[in-house]
Amino acid sequence: MRIWSAAPAAPTPGATMGTLDRDVYDAELERMQLELVDLQEAVKEEGLRVAILFEGRDTAGKGGTISRIAKHLNPRSYEIVALGVPSEREAGEWYFQRYVRHLPTRGMMAFFDRSWYNRAGVERVMGFCTTEQAEAFLRAAPELERMLVADGLILVKYWLEVGPEEQEKRFRERATNPAKRWKLSPIDVEARRRYDDYTAARDEMLLRTDTPECPWYVVDADDQKRARLNLMQHLLDTIPQRRVATPTKLPKVKRLGRAAPPPASVARVPERW
């Protein structure tokens, strides 16, 4: 298992006592977001297939990290996969089936906000699958991933780790913040009691599914801003392909179009600002 620490190898300018200067964060975030655009263009031009799995404890920041990665990407060339509770039909399928159908085609990237590893984590801890089903998953997942990688898929797996004190702090924020309250599900509330159970499930999952073909990378996510930067830089280092960025030259036009408002009979949005 590869450990990608939230602490940089060398001191970050502007960082003191674990606090990352906001200007440094914003500048580094923008730099990497623009580089991710070039990465996406290379994926499209070279016909690559890229799938990134984001796993981790509740409140670890998986969704927020994905949203920062995707901010400037072309929405036609990526998919964010965040599946809900399986339907009755899906529950009767091969377990991996509903995830496999979201794997990317050539020129596409897929970001999984939780993935097939639900079976080794939340399903196992909360009793949504049997012990036998969890064991079968832990045997099958490495084999499936070997086949996917051998077929040309670029598959990167991240585990975002958050400590119990920080997790509790984020749970309480979600409970009181109207903009985040939707993130707090009954399962999340129950997870507060089962932190140690999740730890045991995490350790077995990581140890048994960490392979040379498809290793895990652990991110310390107690500091969300550092975690985002570290993960994004690691992703850029892991997938080195880049488009050679060249400015687009607009040809000259003889004249611009004539301004013409839409028909007056069509309703307008009131202008309050």
FENBELDA-V865982 format. One record per backbone hydrogen bond with DSSP energy under -1.0 kcal/mol. NH is the residue of the N-H (numbers start at 1). CO is the residue of the C=O. If there is no record, write none. Layout:
BEGIN
nh;co
NH;CO
NH;CO
END
This chain:
BEGIN
nh;co
2;216
4;218
15;12
16;19
19;16
25;21
26;22
27;23
28;24
29;25
30;26
31;27
32;28
33;29
34;30
35;31
36;32
37;33
38;34
39;35
40;36
41;37
42;38
43;39
44;40
45;41
46;42
48;43
50;108
51;154
52;110
53;156
54;112
55;158
57;160
60;57
65;61
66;62
67;63
68;64
69;65
70;66
77;74
79;109
81;111
91;87
93;90
97;94
100;96
101;97
102;99
103;100
107;48
108;105
109;77
110;50
111;79
112;52
113;81
114;54
114;112
118;115
119;116
123;118
125;121
126;122
128;123
129;123
134;130
135;131
136;132
137;133
138;134
139;135
140;136
141;137
144;140
145;141
146;142
147;143
148;144
149;145
150;146
151;147
152;149
153;148
154;49
156;51
158;53
159;217
160;55
161;219
167;163
168;164
169;165
170;166
171;167
172;168
173;169
174;170
175;171
176;172
177;173
180;177
181;177
183;180
184;181
185;183
189;185
190;186
191;187
193;190
198;194
199;195
200;196
201;197
202;198
203;199
204;200
205;201
206;202
207;203
208;204
209;205
211;214
217;157
218;2
219;159
221;161
227;223
228;224
229;225
230;226
231;227
232;228
233;229
234;230
235;231
236;232
237;233
238;234
239;235
243;38
245;243
266;263
END
